[in-house]
Amino acid sequence: MTSGSNPDTQSSAAERARSSFATLAEGFDHQARRYGSRTFLRQKRDKVWRDFSWGAIAEAAAKLRAGLLRFGLKPGDRVAILADNSPEWVIVDQAALGMGAIVVPLYTTSSAEETRHVINDSGARVVAAGGDELVKKLLGFGSSIPGVEAIVAIHPGASARERSFGTAPVMTLESASAAEPAPVAPGKRDDLATFIYTSGTTGDSKGVMLTHGNILSNAADSIEVLDLNETDSTLSFLPVAHSFERTGGYYAVTLAGGTISYAEGLAQVAGNLLETNPTVVLVVPRLLEVIHTRVRRMVETGSPLRRRLFEAALGAGMRATEYRLRKEPLPATLAAQMALYRKLVFHRIRAIFGNRLRYLVSGGAPLSPDIFRFFAAAEVPLVEGYGLTEASPVVSVNLLGGGTRIGTVGRPLPSVKVKTAPDGELLVHGPNVMKGYFRLEQDTREAIDSEGWLHTGDMAEIDSEGFIRITDRKKEIIVLSGGKNVSPAKLENKLIGDPFIAQACVVGDRRKHLVALLVPNLENLRDFLKENGLEGKPVEEIAHSPQLRALFQARLRELNKHLSDVEAIVGFSVLSEPFTQENGELTPTLKLRRKMIQAHYRDRIEALYGGGD
């Protein structure tokens, strides 16, 4: 994209999103008419990056919109999208939003039971599916999704032959579209734009009702604080079905006039970053943890000189970070050291993300302060945000320079107000707060009080300068049988800080003490496995080996020395399988679903407590 083509200022783009557009579709339509043939979306197909212009996406959306109207859809009807990130996702989204329909995103990684629940609970009349396997998944539901009147196969190369789905048709994107486009219908900011079903760490997912105004206000704030503009480009690899990617990586970039490239998949992200050279990338902490681990691994397998150089550079970088955060100039000696280490060490880490990066934005789950310090030391421009789907989703963000305080999630966005309840729960107020949960009036009343404050479920502290520190999940605090409260998230962060532990789940509610389920980091254990004759053995055998158990016992013994008596991990079990989305143990942003994990490993947990407590 070009940077000299009469670019919008950041403030005007944010202001239009905040007050000039009534709906998201109106905002997109404005941008499409403004930018026309310029590239809006990019996707790699048949090993070649292909460009999709603003005008082409707008025309395809308008023709599909006309087809949906011809099919009989009305404003307020629900259109579900079951597809990976793609230009077709945007086409369906804009087609539906532009006629006043409500978009219901579905995760391609969700179980059949969860997918069926969302389709039925939302009352979706049409489901767009990207890929033959996902179409087959929907066809397999048969009469168990009785409200669905049509399936639209939106992937390139979908069969033009229409099949039947009960009495409903299965169409392609082309056959579902009309020859003549339909314009964007007028709407209001208070109109519902989407139901986003919260993945939930416990219980059934609930449909969060977000209006066009909710999302527009949040996108406007994001544009303002991150200074997004038409010269920006992003690599999109987090699921656009999630509110973080949807608002930050799609709508905000769209309203700023930027370009979005779609990654081929998580395994190809590293290569795609170098190919697309983005300026802004949304990430989850787990990706940063993986990169950190791999960098550390490379250093540890290098020569002693290389290891000493890296540690010296990291130490200097962390000292320099403290000066930057205080907006103070570096002392001459430290500045000279950083100039050297920048060339010898840090440029290799920054190069992972290309050479145009302005921001990595971490969200979706808490980021370990140690990981933050590592990337900050290497001068990788990293900011951490906090939010929840019910807030559209961004509440606060740590900004570069003096706008960052490591260990916090920053200060609230311009349109957002925050405070803590008497019990320490974080409350949020602003135009980004959801309308409520679909058909769940009691749950809505519990979440949003009579004065419009959203109760986040997160425990927090707010300092005198407005920085928010999240201390725990209100409902996830473990209460031991002796009455002591313990934060499982705090302990889990300490556990996965160990290079030999990839994942951890701490258990102990209403028990006398704590235990943990641990997933080993086999990549970092390669030397250990070789030394102990376990190299090449099945994972199940490794997990149950006395050698690995002895290693973990020693690591936990050392960790417990730095914990209070009530926080000590008394027992543990080593798992041979990681927690994943596919088995229902992780949310799409890779947070633990504790209820599901504890159900899956009930026997292991009971054995750790001797069959009882």
C-alpha positions as CSV (number, residue, x, y, z in Angstrom):
1,M,0.0,0.0,0.0
2,T,1.1,3.6,-0.5
3,S,1.8,5.9,2.3
4,G,1.6,9.2,0.3
5,S,-1.9,9.0,-1.0
6,N,-3.6,11.8,1.0
7,P,-3.7,9.7,4.2
8,D,-6.4,10.2,6.8
9,T,-5.1,11.6,10.0
10,Q,-5.5,9.2,12.9
11,S,-7.8,11.7,14.6
12,S,-10.2,12.1,11.7
13,A,-10.4,8.3,11.1
14,A,-11.2,7.8,14.8
15,E,-13.7,10.7,14.9
16,R,-15.6,9.3,11.9
17,A,-15.8,5.9,13.5
18,R,-16.9,7.5,16.8
19,S,-19.6,9.8,15.4
20,S,-20.0,9.9,11.7
21,F,-21.1,6.4,10.9
22,A,-24.3,4.9,12.1
23,T,-23.3,1.3,11.3
24,L,-20.2,-0.8,10.6
25,A,-21.5,-1.4,7.1
26,E,-21.8,2.3,6.5
27,G,-18.2,2.8,7.6
28,F,-17.0,0.0,5.4
29,D,-19.0,1.3,2.4
30,H,-17.5,4.8,2.9
31,Q,-14.0,3.3,2.9
32,A,-14.7,1.2,-0.2
33,R,-15.9,4.2,-2.2
34,R,-12.9,6.2,-0.9
35,Y,-10.2,3.6,-1.7
36,G,-11.8,1.7,-4.7
37,S,-9.1,-0.3,-6.5
38,R,-6.5,-0.2,-3.7
39,T,-5.7,-3.5,-1.9
40,F,-7.8,-4.1,1.2
41,L,-7.4,-7.9,1.8
42,R,-4.6,-10.4,0.9
43,Q,-4.6,-14.1,1.1
44,K,-2.1,-16.8,-0.1
45,R,-3.7,-19.2,-2.5
46,D,-1.9,-21.9,-4.4
47,K,1.4,-20.5,-2.9
48,V,0.8,-17.0,-4.3
49,W,-0.4,-13.9,-2.4
50,R,-3.5,-12.6,-4.0
51,D,-4.9,-9.1,-3.5
52,F,-8.5,-8.2,-3.1
53,S,-9.5,-4.5,-3.6
54,W,-11.8,-2.5,-1.5
55,G,-14.2,-2.2,-4.5
56,A,-14.2,-5.9,-5.3
57,I,-15.0,-6.9,-1.7
58,A,-17.7,-4.2,-1.5
59,E,-19.3,-5.3,-4.8
60,A,-19.3,-9.0,-3.8
61,A,-20.9,-8.1,-0.4
62,A,-23.6,-6.0,-2.1
63,K,-24.5,-8.8,-4.5
64,L,-24.6,-11.4,-1.7
65,R,-26.7,-8.9,0.3
66,A,-29.2,-8.7,-2.6
67,G,-29.3,-12.5,-2.8
68,L,-30.0,-12.8,1.0
69,L,-32.8,-10.3,0.6
70,R,-34.2,-12.3,-2.3
71,F,-34.0,-15.4,-0.2
72,G,-36.3,-13.6,2.4
73,L,-33.9,-12.5,5.1
74,K,-35.0,-9.5,7.0
75,P,-33.3,-7.0,9.4
76,G,-32.7,-8.6,12.7
77,D,-32.4,-12.2,11.3
78,R,-29.3,-14.1,12.2
79,V,-26.6,-15.1,9.7
80,A,-23.9,-17.5,11.2
81,I,-20.4,-17.8,9.7
82,L,-18.4,-21.0,10.2
83,A,-15.1,-20.3,8.4
84,D,-11.5,-19.5,8.9
85,N,-10.3,-16.0,8.3
86,S,-10.6,-15.1,4.7
87,P,-11.9,-12.5,2.2
88,E,-15.2,-14.5,2.0
89,W,-15.7,-14.1,5.8
90,V,-15.6,-10.3,5.3
91,I,-18.0,-10.5,2.3
92,V,-20.6,-12.5,4.3
93,D,-20.1,-10.2,7.3
94,Q,-20.6,-7.0,5.3
95,A,-23.4,-8.4,3.3
96,A,-25.3,-9.3,6.4
97,L,-24.5,-6.1,8.4
98,G,-25.5,-4.0,5.4
99,M,-29.0,-5.3,5.4
100,G,-29.5,-5.1,9.2
101,A,-29.0,-8.8,9.9
102,I,-27.1,-9.9,13.0
103,V,-23.9,-11.9,12.4
104,V,-23.1,-14.9,14.6
105,P,-19.4,-16.0,14.3
106,L,-18.7,-19.7,14.9
107,Y,-15.2,-21.1,15.8
108,T,-14.0,-23.8,13.3
109,T,-12.3,-25.5,16.2
110,S,-15.5,-25.8,18.4
111,S,-17.0,-29.2,19.1
112,A,-20.1,-30.3,17.2
113,E,-22.1,-29.9,20.3
114,E,-20.9,-26.3,20.8
115,T,-21.5,-25.4,17.2
116,R,-25.0,-26.8,17.3
117,H,-25.7,-25.0,20.5
118,V,-24.7,-21.6,19.1
119,I,-26.7,-22.1,15.8
120,N,-29.8,-23.1,17.7
121,D,-29.6,-20.7,20.5
122,S,-29.0,-17.7,18.2
123,G,-31.8,-18.7,15.8
124,A,-29.6,-18.5,12.8
125,R,-31.5,-18.8,9.5
126,V,-28.5,-19.0,7.2
127,V,-25.0,-20.5,7.9
128,A,-22.1,-19.7,5.7
129,A,-19.4,-22.4,5.8
130,G,-15.8,-22.2,4.5
131,G,-14.5,-25.6,3.4
132,D,-16.0,-28.9,2.4
133,E,-15.3,-30.4,5.8
134,L,-17.2,-27.6,7.6
135,V,-20.1,-28.0,5.1
136,K,-20.2,-31.7,5.9
137,K,-20.2,-30.9,9.6
138,L,-23.3,-28.8,9.1
139,L,-25.0,-31.4,6.9
140,G,-24.3,-34.0,9.6
141,F,-26.4,-32.1,12.0
142,G,-29.5,-32.8,9.9
143,S,-32.7,-32.1,11.7
144,S,-31.0,-31.1,14.9
145,I,-30.6,-27.5,13.6
146,P,-34.2,-27.1,12.5
147,G,-34.1,-23.3,12.2
148,V,-31.4,-23.3,9.5
149,E,-33.0,-22.6,6.1
150,A,-29.8,-22.5,3.9
151,I,-26.1,-23.3,4.0
152,V,-23.8,-21.2,1.8
153,A,-20.5,-22.8,0.9
154,I,-18.2,-19.7,0.6
155,H,-14.8,-21.3,-0.1
156,P,-13.2,-20.9,-3.5
157,G,-13.9,-23.9,-5.7
158,A,-17.0,-24.9,-3.8
159,S,-19.2,-27.2,-6.0
160,A,-21.6,-25.2,-8.1
161,R,-24.1,-28.1,-7.9
162,E,-26.6,-27.3,-5.3
163,R,-27.5,-30.0,-2.8
164,S,-30.4,-30.3,-0.4
165,F,-30.2,-29.8,3.4
166,G,-33.6,-31.3,4.4
167,T,-35.9,-28.9,2.6
168,A,-33.2,-26.1,2.6
169,P,-30.7,-25.5,-0.2
170,V,-26.9,-25.7,0.0
171,M,-25.6,-23.0,-2.2
172,T,-22.3,-21.6,-3.2
173,L,-21.3,-17.9,-2.7
174,E,-21.9,-17.3,-6.4
175,S,-25.3,-18.9,-6.6
176,A,-26.5,-17.3,-3.4
177,S,-25.6,-13.8,-4.8
178,A,-27.8,-11.7,-7.1
179,A,-26.7,-10.2,-10.4
180,E,-27.5,-6.7,-9.2
181,P,-26.0,-5.4,-6.0
182,A,-28.1,-4.1,-3.1
183,P,-27.0,-0.9,-1.4
184,V,-26.2,-0.6,2.4
185,A,-29.5,-0.1,4.2
186,P,-29.8,2.8,6.7
187,G,-29.4,1.8,10.3
188,K,-28.9,3.1,13.8
189,R,-25.9,2.8,16.2
190,D,-28.2,1.0,18.7
191,D,-29.0,-1.7,16.2
192,L,-27.6,-5.1,17.0
193,A,-24.6,-6.0,14.9
194,T,-23.6,-9.4,16.3
195,F,-24.1,-12.1,18.9
196,I,-20.6,-13.3,20.0
197,Y,-20.9,-16.4,22.1
198,T,-18.4,-16.3,25.0
199,S,-16.2,-19.3,25.0
200,G,-16.6,-19.4,28.8
201,T,-14.2,-21.1,31.2
202,T,-17.2,-22.7,32.8
203,G,-20.8,-23.6,31.7
204,D,-22.6,-23.1,28.4
205,S,-21.6,-20.3,26.2
206,K,-23.8,-17.2,26.1
207,G,-24.6,-14.9,23.3
208,V,-23.2,-11.4,23.9
209,M,-25.3,-8.9,22.1
210,L,-23.2,-6.1,20.7
211,T,-24.5,-3.1,18.8
212,H,-23.0,-1.2,15.9
213,G,-22.3,1.6,18.3
214,N,-20.6,-0.6,20.8
215,I,-18.1,-1.8,18.2
216,L,-17.7,1.5,16.4
217,S,-16.8,3.3,19.7
218,N,-14.3,0.6,20.6
219,A,-12.7,0.7,17.1
220,A,-12.5,4.5,17.3
221,D,-10.7,4.3,20.6
222,S,-8.3,1.7,19.3
223,I,-7.5,3.8,16.2
224,E,-6.8,6.8,18.4
225,V,-4.5,5.2,21.0
226,L,-2.6,3.1,18.5
227,D,-2.5,5.8,15.9
228,L,-3.8,3.5,13.2
229,N,-4.0,4.9,9.7
230,E,-4.1,3.9,6.0
231,T,-0.4,3.1,5.9
232,D,-0.8,0.3,8.4
233,S,-1.1,-3.4,7.5
234,T,-1.7,-6.4,9.7
235,L,-1.3,-10.2,9.5
236,S,-4.4,-11.8,10.8
237,F,-4.1,-15.2,12.3
238,L,-6.2,-15.2,15.5
239,P,-9.7,-16.3,14.7
240,V,-11.8,-13.4,13.5
241,A,-14.7,-15.1,15.3
242,H,-13.1,-13.8,18.5
243,S,-14.0,-10.3,19.5
244,F,-10.3,-9.3,20.0
245,E,-9.4,-10.0,16.4
246,R,-12.7,-8.9,15.1
247,T,-12.7,-5.4,16.5
248,G,-8.9,-4.8,16.6
249,G,-7.7,-6.8,13.6
250,Y,-10.6,-6.3,11.3
251,Y,-13.0,-3.4,12.0
252,A,-10.4,-1.0,13.5
253,V,-8.0,-1.6,10.6
254,T,-10.9,-1.2,8.1
255,L,-12.0,2.1,9.5
256,A,-8.4,3.3,9.6
257,G,-8.1,2.4,5.9
258,G,-5.4,-0.3,6.4
259,T,-4.7,-3.6,4.7
260,I,-5.3,-7.1,6.2
261,S,-3.4,-10.2,5.2
262,Y,-4.6,-13.6,6.2
263,A,-2.1,-16.1,7.5
264,E,-2.1,-19.6,6.1
265,G,-2.3,-21.1,9.6
266,L,-0.5,-21.0,12.9
267,A,2.3,-23.2,11.6
268,Q,3.0,-20.7,8.8
269,V,2.8,-17.5,10.8
270,A,6.6,-17.1,11.0
271,G,7.0,-17.3,7.2
272,N,3.9,-15.2,6.6
273,L,5.2,-12.4,8.9
274,L,8.3,-12.1,6.7
275,E,6.3,-12.3,3.5
276,T,3.7,-9.6,4.4
277,N,5.9,-7.4,6.6
278,P,3.1,-6.0,8.8
279,T,3.1,-2.9,10.9
280,V,0.6,-4.1,13.5
281,V,0.0,-7.7,14.7
282,L,-2.5,-8.9,17.3
283,V,-1.1,-11.8,19.3
284,V,-2.0,-13.9,22.3
285,P,0.5,-14.5,25.1
286,R,0.9,-18.2,24.2
287,L,2.5,-17.2,20.8
288,L,5.0,-14.9,22.6
289,E,5.8,-17.7,25.1
290,V,6.6,-20.1,22.2
291,I,8.9,-17.5,20.5
292,H,10.6,-16.8,23.9
293,T,11.2,-20.5,24.5
294,R,12.6,-21.0,21.0
295,V,14.9,-18.0,21.3
296,R,16.1,-19.3,24.6
297,R,16.6,-22.8,23.2
298,M,18.7,-21.5,20.4
299,V,20.9,-19.5,22.8
300,E,21.3,-22.5,25.2
301,T,22.5,-24.7,22.4
302,G,25.0,-22.1,21.2
303,S,28.6,-21.6,22.3
304,P,29.5,-20.3,25.7
305,L,30.5,-17.0,24.2
306,R,27.2,-16.7,22.4
307,R,25.4,-17.4,25.7
308,R,27.4,-14.8,27.6
309,L,26.8,-12.2,24.9
310,F,23.0,-12.9,25.0
311,E,22.7,-12.6,28.7
312,A,24.8,-9.4,28.8
313,A,22.6,-8.0,26.1
314,L,19.4,-9.0,27.9
315,G,20.6,-7.4,31.1
316,A,21.5,-4.2,29.4
317,G,18.1,-4.2,27.6
318,M,16.2,-4.6,30.8
319,R,18.1,-1.7,32.4
320,A,17.4,0.4,29.3
321,T,13.7,-0.5,29.5
322,E,13.4,1.0,32.9
323,Y,14.7,4.3,31.6
324,R,12.4,4.2,28.6
325,L,9.4,3.6,30.8
326,R,10.3,6.6,32.9
327,K,10.9,8.6,29.7
328,E,14.5,9.3,30.8
329,P,17.5,9.4,28.5
330,L,19.9,6.4,28.7
331,P,23.2,7.1,30.4
332,A,26.0,7.3,27.8
333,T,27.6,3.9,28.7
334,L,24.3,2.1,28.5
335,A,23.4,3.9,25.3
336,A,26.6,2.7,23.8
337,Q,26.0,-0.9,25.0
338,M,22.5,-0.9,23.5
339,A,23.8,0.3,20.1
340,L,26.2,-2.6,20.1
341,Y,23.7,-5.2,21.3
342,R,21.1,-3.9,18.9
343,K,23.3,-4.9,16.0
344,L,24.7,-8.2,17.5
345,V,21.6,-9.6,19.3
346,F,18.3,-7.8,19.3
347,H,17.9,-7.3,15.5
348,R,17.6,-11.0,15.2
349,I,14.6,-11.1,17.5
350,R,12.9,-8.1,16.0
351,A,13.5,-9.6,12.5
352,I,11.1,-12.4,13.4
353,F,8.3,-9.9,12.9
354,G,9.6,-8.2,9.7
355,N,11.2,-4.8,9.5
356,R,8.1,-2.5,9.6
357,L,6.6,-3.5,12.9
358,R,5.1,-0.6,14.9
359,Y,3.1,-2.7,17.5
360,L,2.6,-6.2,18.7
361,V,-0.7,-6.0,20.6
362,S,-1.1,-8.8,23.1
363,G,-4.5,-9.7,24.4
364,G,-7.0,-12.4,25.0
365,A,-5.2,-13.7,28.2
366,P,-2.8,-12.3,30.8
367,L,0.8,-11.8,29.6
368,S,3.6,-12.8,32.0
369,P,5.6,-9.8,33.1
370,D,8.8,-11.8,32.5
371,I,7.8,-12.3,28.9
372,F,6.9,-8.6,28.5
373,R,10.3,-7.7,30.0
374,F,12.1,-10.0,27.6
375,F,10.6,-8.5,24.4
376,A,10.9,-5.0,25.9
377,A,14.6,-5.6,26.5
378,A,15.0,-6.6,22.9
379,E,13.2,-3.4,21.8
380,V,10.3,-5.3,20.2
381,P,7.4,-2.8,20.3
382,L,4.9,-4.7,22.5
383,V,1.8,-3.3,24.1
384,E,-0.6,-5.3,26.2
385,G,-4.4,-4.8,26.2
386,Y,-7.2,-6.0,28.4
387,G,-10.8,-6.6,27.6
388,L,-13.7,-9.0,27.5
389,T,-16.3,-9.8,24.8
390,E,-19.0,-7.9,26.8
391,A,-16.9,-4.7,26.4
392,S,-16.6,-5.0,22.6
393,P,-13.9,-6.0,23.8
394,V,-11.0,-3.6,24.6
395,V,-11.1,-1.9,28.0
396,S,-7.5,-0.7,28.5
397,V,-4.1,-0.8,26.9
398,N,-0.5,-0.3,27.9
399,L,1.1,2.1,25.4
400,L,4.7,2.4,24.4
401,G,7.0,4.7,26.3
402,G,5.6,6.3,29.4
403,G,2.2,4.8,28.7
404,T,3.3,1.4,29.9
405,R,3.6,0.0,33.4
406,I,4.8,-3.6,33.3
407,G,2.6,-5.9,35.4
408,T,-0.5,-3.8,34.6
409,V,-2.9,-3.9,31.6
410,G,-2.6,-0.1,31.1
411,R,-5.1,2.7,31.4
412,P,-8.7,2.7,30.1
413,L,-9.4,3.8,26.5
414,P,-10.7,7.4,26.0
415,S,-14.4,6.5,26.0
416,V,-14.2,4.0,28.9
417,K,-14.5,4.5,32.6
418,V,-13.4,2.0,35.2
419,K,-13.6,1.5,39.0
420,T,-13.5,-1.3,41.5
421,A,-16.4,-2.6,43.6
422,P,-16.0,-2.9,47.3
423,D,-14.9,-6.5,46.9
424,G,-12.2,-5.5,44.4
425,E,-14.1,-6.6,41.2
426,L,-13.3,-4.4,38.2
427,L,-16.3,-2.5,36.8
428,V,-16.5,-0.9,33.3
429,H,-18.7,1.8,31.9
430,G,-18.9,3.2,28.5
431,P,-20.4,3.1,25.0
432,N,-18.6,-0.2,24.4
433,V,-20.6,-2.1,27.0
434,M,-22.8,-4.8,25.5
435,K,-26.6,-4.6,25.3
436,G,-26.9,-7.9,27.3
437,Y,-26.9,-11.6,26.9
438,F,-29.3,-13.0,24.3
439,R,-32.5,-14.3,25.9
440,L,-30.8,-14.3,29.4
441,E,-32.4,-11.5,31.3
442,Q,-31.2,-12.6,34.7
443,D,-27.7,-13.1,33.6
444,T,-27.8,-9.6,32.0
445,R,-29.0,-8.1,35.2
446,E,-26.2,-9.8,37.1
447,A,-23.6,-8.6,34.6
448,I,-24.8,-4.9,34.2
449,D,-26.0,-3.1,37.3
450,S,-28.8,-0.4,37.4
451,E,-26.2,2.3,36.7
452,G,-24.8,0.6,33.6
453,W,-21.6,-0.7,35.1
454,L,-20.4,-4.0,33.6
455,H,-19.2,-6.4,36.3
456,T,-16.2,-8.0,34.6
457,G,-15.6,-10.9,37.0
458,D,-12.0,-9.9,37.2
459,M,-10.4,-8.8,40.5
460,A,-8.3,-5.7,40.0
461,E,-6.3,-2.8,41.6
462,I,-6.2,0.7,40.0
463,D,-3.3,2.9,41.0
464,S,-3.2,6.7,41.4
465,E,-2.3,7.2,37.7
466,G,-5.1,5.0,36.4
467,F,-3.1,1.8,35.6
468,I,-5.1,-1.3,36.1
469,R,-3.6,-4.5,37.6
470,I,-5.7,-7.6,37.2
471,T,-5.1,-9.8,40.2
472,D,-7.4,-12.8,39.5
473,R,-10.7,-14.1,38.2
474,K,-13.4,-13.6,40.8
475,K,-15.0,-17.0,40.1
476,E,-11.7,-18.8,39.8
477,I,-10.2,-18.0,43.1
478,I,-9.6,-21.2,45.0
479,V,-11.0,-21.3,48.5
480,L,-9.2,-24.0,50.5
481,S,-11.1,-25.9,53.1
482,G,-9.3,-23.9,55.8
483,G,-10.9,-20.7,54.4
484,K,-7.7,-19.3,52.7
485,N,-8.1,-17.8,49.2
486,V,-5.5,-18.7,46.6
487,S,-5.0,-17.4,43.0
488,P,-4.6,-20.4,40.6
489,A,-3.6,-18.1,37.7
490,K,-0.7,-16.6,39.7
491,L,0.6,-20.1,40.5
492,E,0.1,-21.3,37.0
493,N,2.1,-18.4,35.6
494,K,5.0,-19.3,38.0
495,L,4.8,-23.0,36.9
496,I,4.9,-22.3,33.2
497,G,7.7,-19.9,33.8
498,D,9.7,-23.1,34.3
499,P,11.2,-24.1,30.9
500,F,10.4,-27.7,31.4
501,I,6.6,-27.1,32.0
502,A,4.5,-26.2,29.0
503,Q,1.1,-26.0,30.7
504,A,-0.3,-26.2,34.2
505,C,-3.6,-26.3,35.9
506,V,-3.8,-25.8,39.7
507,V,-6.6,-27.5,41.6
508,G,-7.7,-27.3,45.2
509,D,-11.1,-25.6,45.8
510,R,-12.6,-26.8,49.1
511,R,-9.6,-29.1,49.6
512,K,-6.9,-28.9,52.3
513,H,-4.1,-28.2,49.9
514,L,-3.2,-27.6,46.3
515,V,-2.2,-30.0,43.5
516,A,-1.3,-29.4,39.9
517,L,-1.8,-31.1,36.5
518,L,1.4,-30.5,34.5
519,V,2.1,-30.9,30.8
520,P,5.9,-31.3,30.1
521,N,7.7,-29.1,27.5
522,L,9.2,-31.9,25.5
523,E,11.2,-29.6,23.3
524,N,13.1,-28.1,26.2
525,L,13.5,-31.6,27.8
526,R,15.3,-33.1,24.8
527,D,18.7,-33.1,26.6
528,F,17.2,-34.5,29.8
529,L,15.4,-37.3,27.8
530,K,18.6,-38.2,26.0
531,E,20.6,-38.3,29.3
532,N,18.1,-40.5,30.9
533,G,17.5,-43.0,28.1
534,L,14.0,-41.7,27.3
535,E,14.7,-40.2,23.9
536,G,12.3,-41.6,21.3
537,K,10.1,-43.2,23.9
538,P,6.3,-42.8,23.7
539,V,5.0,-39.6,25.4
540,E,2.9,-41.7,27.7
541,E,6.0,-43.6,28.9
542,I,7.9,-40.4,29.4
543,A,5.1,-38.8,31.4
544,H,5.0,-41.8,33.8
545,S,8.8,-42.2,34.1
546,P,10.3,-42.0,37.5
547,Q,13.1,-39.8,36.1
548,L,10.7,-37.1,34.9
549,R,8.7,-37.3,38.1
550,A,11.9,-36.8,40.2
551,L,12.8,-33.8,38.0
552,F,9.4,-32.2,38.5
553,Q,9.5,-32.9,42.2
554,A,12.8,-31.1,42.5
555,R,11.5,-28.1,40.5
556,L,8.3,-27.9,42.6
557,R,10.3,-28.1,45.8
558,E,12.4,-25.1,44.7
559,L,9.2,-23.2,43.6
560,N,7.5,-23.9,47.0
561,K,10.4,-22.3,48.8
562,H,9.2,-18.9,47.5
563,L,5.5,-19.5,48.2
564,S,3.4,-19.2,51.3
565,D,2.3,-22.4,53.0
566,V,-1.2,-22.2,51.6
567,E,0.2,-21.6,48.1
568,A,2.5,-24.6,48.1
569,I,1.9,-27.3,45.4
570,V,1.7,-30.5,47.5
571,G,1.1,-33.0,44.7
572,F,1.2,-33.2,40.9
573,S,0.4,-35.4,38.0
574,V,2.3,-35.3,34.7
575,L,0.0,-35.5,31.6
576,S,0.9,-37.1,28.3
577,E,-1.5,-34.9,26.3
578,P,-1.6,-31.1,26.2
579,F,-4.7,-29.0,26.9
580,T,-6.2,-28.1,23.5
581,Q,-9.2,-26.4,22.0
582,E,-10.2,-29.6,20.2
583,N,-10.6,-31.5,23.5
584,G,-12.5,-28.6,25.0
585,E,-9.9,-27.8,27.6
586,L,-8.8,-24.4,26.2
587,T,-10.8,-21.4,25.0
588,P,-10.0,-20.0,21.5
589,T,-7.6,-17.5,23.1
590,L,-5.9,-20.5,24.9
591,K,-7.2,-19.8,28.4
592,L,-7.9,-22.8,30.6
593,R,-11.4,-24.2,30.8
594,R,-11.0,-25.4,34.4
595,K,-14.3,-27.1,34.7
596,M,-13.7,-29.2,31.6
597,I,-10.1,-30.0,32.6
598,Q,-11.1,-31.1,36.1
599,A,-13.9,-33.3,34.6
600,H,-11.5,-35.0,32.2
601,Y,-8.9,-35.7,34.9
602,R,-11.2,-36.3,37.8
603,D,-9.6,-39.7,38.6
604,R,-6.1,-38.3,38.5
605,I,-7.1,-35.5,40.8
606,E,-8.8,-37.8,43.3
607,A,-5.8,-40.0,43.3
608,L,-3.6,-37.0,44.2
609,Y,-5.9,-36.5,47.2
610,G,-5.8,-40.2,48.1
611,G,-9.3,-40.8,46.9
612,G,-10.6,-38.0,49.1
613,D,-8.9,-35.1,50.8
